[in-house]
Amino acid sequence: MRPLVYALFCATALSSAVPVLAQTLTIGVRGGPDSIDPHFTATGTHAEALKHVFDTLVWSGDGLELEPRLATSWKPINDTTWEFKLRPGVKFHDGSDFTAEDVKFSIERIPMVAGPNPTTIYVRRVKETKIIDPLTVHVVTDGAAPTLPNDFIRLFIVSHKAAAGLTKESANAAFNSGKAAVGTGPYKYVSWQPKGDLVLDRFDGYWGPKEPWARHVRKEIANDAARVAQLKAGQLDLITRVPATDVAALKRDSKIDVQIIDTVYVFNVELDMREKALNVTAKDGSALPKNPFLDIRVREAIDLAIDRNALAEVAMEGLGKPVNQMVTPSIFGFNKTLPAREYNPAKAKQQLAAAGYPNGFKMQFSFTKDRLPGDTQVGTSIAQMLAAIGIDATPNAQPAAVFFPARTRGEFSASMSGWGTLTGEAHYTLSSLAHSNDPSKKMGAFNVLGYKNGEMDKLLQIAAVEMDEGKRRKALEDANALVLKDRQRLPIVAVGSAWAMQKGKVTIKARVDEDTLAMNIKPAK
């Protein structure tokens, strides 16, 4: 591990002496990539790491505003076609030219290689990609697609030459070895150890501003205490997702700076709507006659049992905010008219009794333990709150790398995880989680527990194609209201996040999506 080093560039006869910013930036992250193939998974920590190596057509700014990236402009030219003008003069890390062929190739390969948390969500509206000329592509959609540019913030562009011929089985090995890890981003791939270090070097042929860091090392340190200890020992320049328990002490440390920001991530509880729920039994372990979550009164009881204020202030130690819907207030489609969720354990017990469970029941409650700040504490606390109304919820904390594949396979009947509305508009979240799982509509890919409401589907299908902004907003607001009414998915708390760094060495411009990018970290002046 190399500490941040300042150096001076000695002048030659042709130039005067100037400070050089040829430094190594070493940071400690809670989670890293699951592969070097950017199309393998949609997990946030995966995309965060690979944004350094691979560019996207459209960039999500620090506040989730859309910005030009490899596309300099975009516009709809008819109801089902978007035109993207590409940036000229862009080079891949191997020196080859970036062209429309790479865009077409990247869009078409995603469905072929997407892994356990599929990235197909970002290209699901694409019907065909047409190359008009080397710097122009027309993307034909399966209907009007007003949010296509929002989806393309996660459309990572790979080299069609370097990644040619790779299959789902061979792609990870080719990217992880570096052979196919050829992007146009500000940093180029050097090496990666799963659950270890990702090493990147500055790409001096990058089309954008020159980065101050000659080398960027991202150390995956899932253990919060270890991450904090290495920062305090000077072995790291910055750490992400500071545990709430350490924020106050680090603020008092004269050698450390701390920055806190509200993010777009929300912890959600989801409940099984299939005929048979897994790991849900009577108190004595015997089978129940039916899935209790199919009864709205049971779902209401669970919602009423959860004290969101306590979770935000106690379990998350002030780094959370209670929420009443799946998106945060800055997101397009947030419904301002919805009331706060009620906490009323006495009423919750009444609802359970009315549903035929006066003594409650027993279930497994699964959640991530290493993905977002406070996930373990919030998950454990919810289990305790459910116990107070008679539901014996056995906590099942899982590493994110284990949790998400199991969740996708439908192995959890009651679980909690975080979801961030990364595109800045609610359709991204609602169409993924609340629309019925309908491959023909290309919606509901992350709805794995059988929830289906025809009214919800209709609202989200309207929002998917409605070009009128006001009408699209109304459909999304109504969909958020329906989430509250149905209570299959229970929004709990929004996640705040903290970064800590060596004072006087580095500064960071924090992002609401929690992405920690070397491009946003600068040497302190």
N, C-alpha and C positions, 0 to 999 in steps of 0.2 A: 504494500500500500504506500503510495507516494503522496506526501503532503503537498499542498499548493506552494509553488515556488515562483517567486518573482525574479525576473532576469532583466538585464539591460542588453540592448543590441548595440554592439560596437560599430561606430561609423567606419565606412570605407572612404576612399578618396572621392567617391561619387555621391556620398550621402552623409548627412549629419547624424549624430547619435540621437536615437529616439527610443523610448521604452518599448520593449517588445512584449506582446501578449501571448508569446509562445509558451503556454503553461499547461499543466495537467490539472484537469478538474476531476476530483474523485468524490462521488456522492454515494450515500447509502440509501437504498430503496427497500421498501417492504416486500415488493413483488416485482419480478422481472418478466421477460418474454417466455413464452412456452415453446418457441421455435424462432428461427430467424426468417422463416417464410411469413411475410406480413399478411397473407391471406388465410393463414391456418386457423386463427381464432379471433373473435371479436372482443376478447377480454381487454379491459382498459389498460392494464399494466403492460400487456403485450404491444398494443398499438402505441402507447407512450414511448416505449423503448425504440420501436422501429421507425418512428417519425424522424429520427435522426438520420437514418440510412435511406429511407424511401420517401419521396414526396407524394403528395396527393394533388389531384386536379384542382380542388378547392380547399382552402385552408380555413380552419376554425380559429378565429382570433382569440385573444385572451379572455374576452367576454362572450365568446361563441358567435361573434359576428362573422359573416362570410367574407373572405378575402381572396383575391387572385393568388394562385400558386403556379402550378404547371399550366393551368389555363389562365390566360390573361383576361378573358371575358367569356360570358355565356348569355344566351338568350333563347327563348322559344321562337321557332320560326313557323310553327303551326301547332295545333292542339296536341300532337303526339311526337314532336321532334324538337330536341334542344340542340343548338349549335354551340360548340366549344372551340374557341380560338386558342391555340397552344403557344406557349412561350418559345420564341426563337432562340437559338444559340445555346440550348441546354445540353450538357454533356453527362453521360453516365460515368460512373467511377472508372470504367475501363476505357474511357475516351471516346466511346461511340456516341452518335447523335440520338437525342430523344426525339421521337416523331409520333405521328398519329398511330403508327403500327403498334407501338408499345402500349398505347391507351386501349386499343381494340383487344390486344392480346391479354392485358391485365383484366379487363372486364370479363372476358370470356373464360379465363382460367379459374376465377373465383368459385363458381359452382362445382368445378372439377376437383378442387383440393381443400375446400373448407373443412375444418375439423370439428371438435366437440362443441364449440360455441360459435355457430356458423356465421361467417362474414357475408353470406348471401343476402342478408338484410340490406346491404348497401347497394346492391345491383338488382334487387328483385323486380324493379319496374322496367328494367332494360329488356327490350325485345330484340334489338339489333343495333350494332355499331357500324356506321359507314364511314370509311375514310374518303374525305372529299379532296384533300391534298395533304402534303406532309405535316401541315400545321393546322388542319381543320378536321374536326370529326362531327358527325351528326349522330346523336343518340336517339334512336327511335324507341318509344316507350309503349307499354301495353294499354295505354289510355292517357288522358291528361295526367301529368305528373308534376304538380306545382312545386314539390319539395325535392326534386331530383338533385339540384345543386347542394342542398343540405345533406343528402345521403352521400354525396361524393367527397365529403370531408374525410371519409375513411376508405376512399378508393385509392389504395396505394399502387403506384406504378412501378412495375418491375421490367427489366430488360427482356424483350421478346427473344433476343438471341441467347442470353445467359440462362433463361428458364425454359428454353424450348424442349419439348419432348418429355417433361417431367410429369409423372403420374402422382396420384394421391399417396402412393406407397413410397415413391422415391424422392418426393419434393423436399421433405424435411432434411434428409441427409445431405442433399445437394446445397440447400441454403445454409445449413448449420456448418458445413465444411468451408463455406465462403465461396464456393464455386459459382453458385447462382445468386449470391447476396450482392448483387450489383444494382445500386440505385442511383438517384440523382440528388440525394439529400446532402446536407452540409457536412456530414460525417460518413466515413467509409468503414466498413466492417473489418475488424482485425481478428477477434477471437471471442468465443463465448463458452462458458461452462454452465450447463443447466443448474439453476439454483445457486449460481456463483457469479463470476465477473463477466460483464459484457464490456469489451474494450473496443473503442472506436478512435480513429484518427481523423483529423480535419481533412476535408477534401478541398484542396486549393483551387480546383477547377469549378467550384460551385458557382451557380449563376447569381446567387444573392450576396448579401453582405458577408464579408469574411469573418469567421468566428475567431474569438480571442483564444480559444483553447486548442492547442496542438493535439492534445489527446484527452479523451473523455472516458473515464472508467465508472461504470455503474455496478456497484456491489450489491447483490441481493442478500439482505440480512433480514430475515423474517422476524427474528426475535427483537422485540422493541427495546428491551434493556440493553442488548448487545449493540444495537444501532446507536443509542444514546451514549453508551460508554465509549465507543470508538470515536464519536464526534468530540466528546470532552477530552479524549486523549490526543486529539489533533491528527488522528489517522484519516479522518474524513473532512471534507470541506463543507458539506451540507448533508442533512438527512431529511427524508420525507416522512410524512405521517407520524409526527411526534406524538407519542401517547399522551393523552390528556393529563395523566398523573405526573408527567414530567414538565409540563408547560411552565408552571409557576416557578419551579426551581431553575429552569434554564433561563427564564427571563431575568432572574436575579444574578446569573453568572455574567461577570463583566467581560468574559471572552466570547460570549455567545449572543447572537441576535435571533429573535423569534418573529415569524410572520404568520398571521392567522387569517383565513378567508372562509366565507361561506361557499359551499360548492353546490353543484346541481345533483349530487348523489342523494338518493333516498333509500332508507331501509324499508323493505316491504315484507310482510308476511303473506304467504300464499297457501291456500287450502284446497285440498283435493276434491274435485267435483266428479270423479269417476265412480262407477257403481261400487267398486270395492277399494277401500282405502288401505294402504300398506302401513304396517306398524301402528295400527289403531285398534285397541281392544277394550273389553270391559276391565274394571279394576283388577279382577282376579286372573286376567290374561286370556279369558275365553273370548271367542269371536262375538262380535256384535251382529245383530240381524241386518244392519244396513250401515252405510257410511254416514256417520253423524254430521259431517260437513255439508251434506246435501240439504240439511235443514237450515233455513235462513236464521232461525232463532239461535242455533249453535254458533253460527258465524258472527251474529250480533253479540252473543255472550263473550266470545273471544275478543272482539273489538272493544267491548265495554270494560273488559278486565285489564286492558293495557293502559298504564299511566304514562302517557307520552311526555308530560312535563318532567316526571321523575327520571325517565330514561335520558332526556336531554341534559338535565342538570346534574344528576347523580351518576348514572351509569356512564355517560359520556363526559362528565365533569365539565359541563358548560360548552362543549364543542359540538352540540347538536341543537336542533330546533324542532319542536313538534310540527307535524304536517297533517293536512287533512286530505291530500290528494297525491297522486303519483309524480307530479311535477312541481317544481318550485316556482315562486311568483314571477320570476323573470322570463319564464318559458311561454312562448306563443301557445295559446289555448288554455292557460291556467284559468280556472273558474273562481273569480273573486267572491261569488255569492255563497259559496259552500260554508257551512258552519264548522267550527272546530269539533274534532272528535270527542265524544263524551267519555269520561272515566267514571264508572259506576259499578263497582263489584257486586253490590247488593242486587242491582237490577240484572247483572250478568247471571247470578245464581238463579234468579227467577226465570230467566229465559232458558237456561239449561233444564230446569225442572219442567217447564212448559213443553219442551221438546222431548221429554221422556228420559232425561238423564239427571235426576235429582242428586245422584251421588257422583256425577261426572263420569269420566272414563280415563283411559290411559293411552298415551301416544308418545311417539318419538318426535322431538322438535330439532330439526337440523339447521345449521347456519355456518357461515364461513368464520374462520378464526384468524385469518391473516391477510384479508384483502383491503378492508376499509377501517379507518380509526374507530375503535369502540365496538366492532362487530361481535367479538366474544362477550364483552360485558353486556351489550344490549340483548343478545340472544339468551344468555344465561338469566338475565333479569326478567325477560318475558316469560321464560319457563317458570320462574318463581311466582310471577303474577298470575299465571294460569293455575298454579297449584292452589292459590288462595281462593279460587272459585270451584275447586274440586276436580280440575283436569290435571292428572299427573303427567306432566310433560318432561320426558327424559331428555336433557340437553345432549345434543350430538354435534359438537364443534368439529368442523372439517377444514383441512387446508383447501384453499380455493381450487387448486389443481385437481383435487379429488372431488370436491363438492359439485362443481359445475358439470363435469361429465355425468355424474350420478344423477343430478337434477335433470339433465337433458334426457336421460334414460327413463325418467319418471319414477325414480326410486324413493322420492320423498313425498309424503302426503301432507306434511306441515313443515314449512321451512321459512327461513328468512335470509335474504341477501340484499345487496345494494344494487341499484340501477341508476345510471346517470343519463339524463336527457341531453346527449352530447351534441345533437344537431340544433338545439335551441328551439325546437317546436315539438308539441305534444304528440303528434301523429307517430313519430319515431317510437315513442314508448308505448302508447296505447295500442297501436297496430301490431306491435310485437308481443305484448303480454295480455291484452284484453280482447282482441279479436279472436274468434275461434280459429283453431289450428287448421288452416285451409290452404294447402299448397296451390290449388287452382287460382286463389286470389292473391297468393304470395304474402299472406298475412298470418299472424299467430304462430310464427316459428318458435317462439319462446314460451308459448302457452302450452304446457305439457301435461296439465292436470285436468283437462276435459271441460274447462269453463266455456259455455256457449250461451250467448244471448243475441237473438236475432236483431233486436233494436240496436245493440252495441255494434254489431257487424255493419248494419246499415249506416250508422253515423260515421264509422271509420272508413267505409267505402266511399261515402260522400266526400269526406275530408281528403281522401287520397287523390281525387280528381278535380275538386272544386278550385277553379282559378281565382274566383272572387275571394279576396282576403277576409272580408267580413263574414261571409257565409262559411268559409272554412273554419274560422275562429269559433263561430257559434256551434258548429258540429263537434268540435273538440271540447268545448266547454260542457256541452250536453253529455258527451262521453265520460268526462271526468265526474259529472254528477251521477251517472249511472254506476260507475265504479263504487261510489259511496253507497248507493242504494243496494247493490248486490253483495258487497262485502266478501267477494271471493278473494280479493287481494286487499290487504290492509296496509296502507301507507303509515309509517310509524314516525320516523324522525329524519330530517335532513342532516347531512353530515358536514360538519365543519372540519377543516384540516389545518395543520400547523407544520411549518418548516422551521428548522433550526440550522444556523450556519455560523461559521467562524467570523466573528466580528472583525471588520477591517480588511477582510480578504475577499469575500464575495457578497453580492446582492442578488436578489431574485425578484422577478415580476411574476407573482403568483397568478394562476389561472383558475377559473371557477370549475373547470372539469378535472382539476387536481393534477393534470399532466405536469410533470417536472422535466423541463426540457433544458438542455445545455444552452440552447439559443436564448433562453430567458434568464440565464445566470451570467452575470458579468463580474469581472474583477472590481473590487471596491476601489474607489479613487482616493 
